[in-house]
Amino acid sequence: MQIIAGIGVGLALAATAAWSARRRWQRSDERWQAWFPEAPDVPENPDLVRELAVGAVLGVNNAFPVNTLDPHKSRAEMREWLAGSWNTRSAAQAREAVQSLLMEGHSATFDLLIEAAADGDPDASREHLEQVFVDDLEHNPELAEFIAHHPEAIARLEALGYLVTQADVERGTRAYDLGRAVVVSRVAFGAGYFNRAEAMTMIRMAAFVSQRTFKSWREFATSYLLGRALWGGVDDPDFEGMVRIVEELLRNPRSPWLRCGWFR
């Protein structure tokens, strides 16, 4: 009788352990799904997921599905997002915004700052950059903010382990513009400003430039975070949110970056 009772207890414990394991996996899967939502009943398309993943940092921040062009938000919400964030209220303005990001965006200025800072005293980079760009500062008030952000941006990303070599810095900030180009294209599609063909043309251009510029999602992420840090500073709470998203994209098994890998 004692043996039978012992077997019964053992089976009960095993069943409890199995149930707990299933619950842990279920909670884990729910957490991954919360990070990387997917639209239901969409055919598997790794190439599309990879192309959309160029905009994954901002896309995840806005809870856009990772597996379909449609951001699954109302047209009114998407138009409000474009008007508030990009001062964009028409198809022509949306097209101009995306084309600007694809051509140069903020990264042209940021990469000039990075190049100029490399020629100066790293302990006095702000003063050095203000001297280099003294004429431009009169006409571009934003430039003063970007210069002020530069020393802390470099220091923070070094501390986080993204800027390890000088090559990581010299690779620049192109990813920040390319990622935003993908998201603005998706939002413009959701807003009814772009049709599917135009949105995908813009997104594929961003993917093509990314493939030519970087060799991995890690390089892309470093470039993106450096651009975001120069734009808004590292004290901006949203910057830490972006860092968290990048960390999930680089390590979470459900991340579109890990599921599809880098461009071949």
N, C-alpha and C positions, 0 to 999 in steps of 0.2 A: 504493500500500500504506500509506503514511504517512497519507494522508487517511482511508482506511478504518479504520486503527488509532485515529486521532484521534476519528472518529465513535463507535467502540466505547467508548473511554474516556469520551467525553461522555455517551453513553447510560447507562453504568454509574454515572457520577456523578449523573446525573439520577434514576436509579432509587434510588440511595442517599439522595439528598435527599428524594425522595418518601416513602420508607420511614421516614426520620427524622421527617418532618412528621407522618406517620400515627401514629407512636409518641408524638410529643409530644401530639397531640390525644387519643390513647387514654389517656395518663397524666393529661392534664388532665381528661378525662371521668371517669376513675376517682377522681381527687381530688374532683371535684364530687359524685360519687355517694357518696363517703365522708362528705362534709359533709352531704349532703341525701339520705339513703337513701329509696328508694321501694319499696313493696310491689309485687311482680309481679302481672300479670294483673288490675289494677284499672282500671276504666273511667275515662277522663279526666273530672275534675269540678273545674273551676277555682273554683267557688264554695266547695266543701268545702275545697280546698287553702287558699284565702284565709282561711276561718274558722279552720282549724287553725293557720294562720300567726300568729294572735294569740299563740299559745303557742310560737312557733318557737324563741325563745332557749333556754328550758329544754328544749323538745322535742329540739332539735339536741344539747344537752348530754347528753341521755339516749339519743341515737341512735334516736329514734322515727321511723318513716316519715312523710314529709311529705304523703302522698296518701291516707291512710286513717285512720279513727278508731282502729282497733286498734293499740296500741303494739307488738304483735308480741313481747311478753315473756310468760313463764309467769304463770299466775294467782298462784302462790306468790310469785314475785319482785315482782309488783305489790302484793300484800298486805304484803309485807315493807317495800317502799318507803313505802307509806302509813303503816304502823305506826311506822317509824323516823323519817321526815321530818315527819309530820303528827299522830302519836299517834292515828291513825285506824284502827279495827279493825272497822267495821261500815258498812252502807249509810247508816244514820242519821248517823253521825259524818262520813262522806264528804260527804253532802248538806249538813250544817251547815258544813263547811269551805269548800265551794265557794260556798255562799250568802253566807258571811261575806266572802269575797274579792270577790264581785260587789257586795255592798252597800258595803263600806268597806275591809276588810282593814287593812293597815298604812298605806295611803296617806292615810287620814283624819288620823292622827297626823303623818305626814311633811309633809303639806301645811300643817298648823298650824304646824309648825316653820319651814317656808319662809316663811310669811306673817309670823310673828313676827320672824324674822331680818331681813326686809326693812325693818322699822321700827327696827332698831338699828344700832349701829356695826359695819360688816362686819369690821373688824379685831378686834373683841371679841365676835363672834357667840356663842361658847360661853358666856361669862360672861353675856351678855345673855339668852340662852335659858334658862339655869339660873335667872336671876332671874324670868323670865316664868312658868316652869313649876315654881317652887319647891314649891308644894303638891302637884302631881301626882307629883313625883319620889319622894315618900315612899311612894306606893302603886304606882308603876310603875317597877321597877328597870331595865327595858329602855330606858326613856326616856332615862336618863343616857347609855347607849351611843349612842343615835340622835343625841343632842345633840353628843356627842364626835365623831361621824362627820361632822357637817354641814360644818364649814369645809373639811376635806380633800375631801369629796365635791364641793363646788362648785368648788374649785380644780382638781381632777383633770379634771372634765368640761369645764371651760373650756379647760384645756390640750389636751384631746383634740379640741376643736372642736365639741362638742355643745351647750354652753351659750354661745351667741353673743350673744343679746340677753336682756333682762330677761324678755321673753315666754317664752323657753325655760325659765326657772326657774319662772315663775308658772304655767305649764301644769301643773306638779305631777308627781305620781308614780303616777297612776292606772293607767298601763300595767303597772306591776309586779304589781299585784293581778290585773288582767285576764288577763295572760299566764299567771300561775300557776293561775288558775281553769280555763283551758282544759286545762292539763296534768294537774291533779288530776282533772278530769272524764274525761280519757282513761285515766288510771291506774285510776280507780274502775271504768271500763268493763272494762279488762283484768283487774281483780281480781274481777269478777263482782258488784260492789256496785251498779252502774248498768246498766240495759239501754241499748240503742242510743238509744232515743227520749229517755230522760232525759239521757244524756250530751250528745246533740246540742242539747237545749233549753238546757242550761247554756252550752255553747260558743257557740251563736247569740246568747245574751244578752250574753256577753262581747264578741262581734263587734259587736253593735249598739251597745253603750256605747262601744266603741273608735271606731266610725264617727262617733258623735255628738261625741266628745271631741277627736279628732285629725283632721288633714287629710292626713297622709302617714305612710308607714312611718318616715321620718326623725324626725318629731315623736314617734311612738310609741316609737321606739328611745331617744330622749333621755329621755323620761319613765321608761322601764323602767330604764335604767342609773342614773338619779338615785335611783330607789327602791331599787335593789339596793345602791348605794353607801351610802345612809343606813342600810340594814338591816345590812349586814355590814362596812362600811368599805372603803376603797380599797386597804388593805394586805392584805386577804384574797386569796390567790392565785386563788381561784375568781372574784373580780371581774374580773381580767385575762382569764380565760377567757371570761367573758361579753362583755367588750369585743371580743375576737377573733371570737366568734360573730356579734355584731352587725355588725362590719365585713364579714364574709363575706355576711351576709344583705343588706346594703346594696349590695354590688358584684358578687357572684358571679352570673353569668348563670343558673345553675341554682337560685338561691335562690327559695323560694316567694314572697318579697316582690317580686322582680323579675319572675318569671314571670306572676304574677296581678295585680300592681299593687294600688293602694289601693282601698278600697270605693267603689263608685259610687252 
